[in-house]
Amino acid sequence: MKNIHRMLEDIKQETQSTAFLTGRKALSPEVMAAMRKVPREQFVAPGMEPMAFDNGPLPIGYGQTISQPFIVALMTDLLGAKLTDRILEIGTGSGYQSAILSLLAGQVYTVEVIEDLSVEAAARFEKLGYRNIHVKTGNGYEGWPEQAPYDGVIVTAAAPYIPEPLIAQLKAGGRLVIPVGRPFEHQELIVLEKQEHGDNKLGKILDVAFVPLVDKDHLKKWH
Ligand code: SAH
């Protein structure tokens, strides 16, 4: 069974081995400190605790997964949140990524389409004392307009395109980190930087494999 130190070592190693793609030989000390502090074993499904510090995704029920620690760390680093920032996350899932962000940002707003998962995540935040995370059950394609604008937006499921409302709800100068591509096909981790005027800047970081950000047709089966 691995421990948290091994998980951090694995993240460092994978950061180095992907540096030629990401341009990052190391992640920020603040991100690594947050990865050390949040107890991942509290976010995995019952019985999965022995695998909580493996550098891989794990099932959390409802056909969903808690993302791989390296990907969580990389996306957090790419987002570059500051302690005063308001961050929007789409795809609460277990709440692990939200918890990491809660240590690095001011307020975290997180939207999850599967109600059971958002209820479980909210209970976890309450139990573990993460007081600056706000959870909503809803369709992430629409963002969370009532709380906009955001300093940064992070999407933790793969969308076939970048949903327009997420760009609209981002402040100029803010970043959107999102895996884009069809489910079970080639997906790319994209960083969009919103410009005050003119075209937004787009950077492709790395090939990734995420569960899909389900669209309205698929949403029907959850409601
Ligand atoms: N950030 C999560 C990873 C969750 S996996 C974690 O740290 O555990 C992606 C999540 O996105 C799943 O829970 C899935 O239910 C959710 N999701 C899929 N489509 C969505 C949509 N349209 N709106 C909001 N959430 C969605």
Residues whose N, C-alpha, C, O or C-beta is under 5 A from the ligand:
A	BS01	SAH	Q64 T65 I66 S67 I90 G91 T92 G93 S94 G95 Y96 Q97 V111 E112 V113 I114 G138 N139 G140 Y141 T156 A157 P212 L213 V214
